[in-house]
Amino acid sequence: MWIAAAEFDILLGDVRSLKQKRSIVRPLVAELRRFDISVAEVGYLDLHRRALVGAAAVSSSAARAREVLDRAEDVVAEHPEFELLSVRRTLHSSDDA
């Protein structure tokens, strides 16, 4: 079993409140969930213009887990209303000690 995880560090556009932030982040999270991965806003919860979105995929192969997160990253990067600052990825096998 392979577990791949990614953290997407996002800079939001002209956002002036947490309510506006939620109106951008929640649809993104919902859009990413269509890849059958776990997704949540995991950081910068009190900042208006930043979001940290975490995603995780479980697969029988490392290649498939990476492929799913590659597609998720493409979706995040294509959104014009925010800027993807960085992506941090990890990949673990159930055989890891």
VOPAGU-2260 file (C-alpha; in pm, 1 decimal, decimal comma):
REM VOPAGU-2260
SITE   aa  ch    i         X         Y         Z
SITE  MET   A    0       0,0       0,0       0,0
SITE  TRP   A    1     123,0     348,1     -90,3
SITE  ILE   A    2      16,2     673,5      72,1
SITE  ALA   A    3      89,0     997,5    -111,2
SITE  ALA   A    4      22,2    1336,6      44,3
SITE  ALA   A    5      53,2    1692,5     -80,1
SITE  GLU   A    6      24,6    2033,5      82,3
SITE  PHE   A    7     -73,6    2316,2    -150,0
SITE  ASP   A    8      32,4    2659,9     -23,8
SITE  ILE   A    9    -203,0    2908,7    -188,0
SITE  LEU   A   10    -202,0    3288,4    -203,7
SITE  LEU   A   11    -555,8    3414,7    -253,5
SITE  GLY   A   12    -638,1    3722,5    -457,8
SITE  ASP   A   13    -831,7    4023,4    -333,4
SITE  VAL   A   14    -981,4    3858,1     -24,9
SITE  ARG   A   15   -1080,6    4082,3     264,2
SITE  SER   A   16   -1253,1    3843,5     504,7
SITE  LEU   A   17   -1251,8    3483,2     619,9
SITE  LYS   A   18   -1599,1    3449,5     468,1
SITE  GLN   A   19   -1461,8    3543,0     125,2
SITE  LYS   A   20   -1173,5    3301,5     179,8
SITE  ARG   A   21   -1415,3    3018,0     256,1
SITE  SER   A   22   -1610,9    3098,7     -60,5
SITE  ILE   A   23   -1294,5    3023,7    -260,4
SITE  VAL   A   24   -1140,4    2738,1     -61,1
SITE  ARG   A   25   -1453,5    2526,2      -8,6
SITE  PRO   A   26   -1529,3    2488,5    -381,5
SITE  LEU   A   27   -1163,5    2400,7    -444,1
SITE  VAL   A   28   -1175,2    2129,6    -177,2
SITE  ALA   A   29   -1496,6    1991,9    -330,0
SITE  GLU   A   30   -1342,9    1995,8    -677,7
SITE  LEU   A   31   -1037,0    1802,4    -559,3
SITE  ARG   A   32   -1250,0    1539,9    -385,7
SITE  ARG   A   33   -1377,4    1421,6    -724,1
SITE  PHE   A   34   -1036,9    1250,7    -762,4
SITE  ASP   A   35   -1135,8    1019,0    -473,5
SITE  ILE   A   36    -875,1    1167,1    -241,6
SITE  SER   A   37    -900,9    1307,9     108,2
SITE  VAL   A   38    -879,6    1687,6     106,9
SITE  ALA   A   39    -902,0    1953,4     377,5
SITE  GLU   A   40    -789,5    2305,4     457,2
SITE  VAL   A   41    -510,3    2233,4     703,6
SITE  GLY   A   42    -327,7    2560,6     767,5
SITE  TYR   A   43    -338,8    2940,4     774,6
SITE  LEU   A   44    -693,8    2912,9     905,2
SITE  ASP   A   45    -694,5    3265,1    1052,5
SITE  LEU   A   46    -529,5    3440,6     756,4
SITE  HIS   A   47    -746,4    3600,7     489,6
SITE  ARG   A   48    -515,7    3573,3     191,0
SITE  ARG   A   49    -339,3    3240,5     250,0
SITE  ALA   A   50    -461,8    2883,3     252,3
SITE  LEU   A   51    -288,2    2552,9     306,0
SITE  VAL   A   52    -483,1    2266,7     152,1
SITE  GLY   A   53    -380,5    1908,9     222,2
SITE  ALA   A   54    -460,3    1611,0       0,3
SITE  ALA   A   55    -388,6    1240,7      44,7
SITE  ALA   A   56    -427,7     939,8    -181,6
SITE  VAL   A   57    -397,6     568,4    -103,6
SITE  SER   A   58    -312,6     324,7    -380,9
SITE  SER   A   59    -164,3     -15,1    -448,7
SITE  SER   A   60     116,1     146,0    -651,2
SITE  ALA   A   61     337,2     448,7    -597,3
SITE  ALA   A   62     295,1     553,7    -959,8
SITE  ARG   A   63     -84,2     565,7    -933,0
SITE  ALA   A   64     -73,8     762,8    -606,2
SITE  ARG   A   65     163,9    1017,0    -764,6
SITE  GLU   A   66     -49,7    1037,1   -1078,0
SITE  VAL   A   67    -362,2    1125,4    -879,5
SITE  LEU   A   68    -180,0    1400,5    -690,3
SITE  ASP   A   69     -28,5    1529,1   -1016,1
SITE  ARG   A   70    -380,3    1577,0   -1154,0
SITE  ALA   A   71    -491,8    1745,5    -831,4
SITE  GLU   A   72    -193,9    1982,1    -849,8
SITE  ASP   A   73    -282,4    2070,1   -1208,5
SITE  VAL   A   74    -634,9    2163,7   -1099,9
SITE  VAL   A   75    -505,1    2388,4    -822,0
SITE  ALA   A   76    -248,6    2553,6   -1049,0
SITE  GLU   A   77    -506,7    2630,6   -1318,6
SITE  HIS   A   78    -730,8    2844,8   -1096,1
SITE  PRO   A   79    -698,1    3212,5   -1193,0
SITE  GLU   A   80    -837,3    3349,9    -864,5
SITE  PHE   A   81    -533,3    3244,0    -661,3
SITE  GLU   A   82    -165,6    3163,1    -696,5
SITE  LEU   A   83     -10,5    2828,6    -607,5
SITE  LEU   A   84     303,0    2927,7    -415,2
SITE  SER   A   85     442,1    2582,9    -343,9
SITE  VAL   A   86     362,6    2215,1    -315,5
SITE  ARG   A   87     518,2    1983,2     -60,7
SITE  ARG   A   88     479,1    1611,2    -123,1
SITE  THR   A   89     546,5    1293,7      69,3
SITE  LEU   A   90     521,0     930,1     -35,1
SITE  HIS   A   91     512,9     641,0     209,9
SITE  SER   A   92     487,4     267,5     172,9
SITE  SER   A   93     318,1      43,8     426,7
SITE  ASP   A   94     653,8    -138,6     434,7
SITE  ASP   A   95     827,1     176,3     571,5
SITE  ALA   A   96     949,6     131,4     923,8
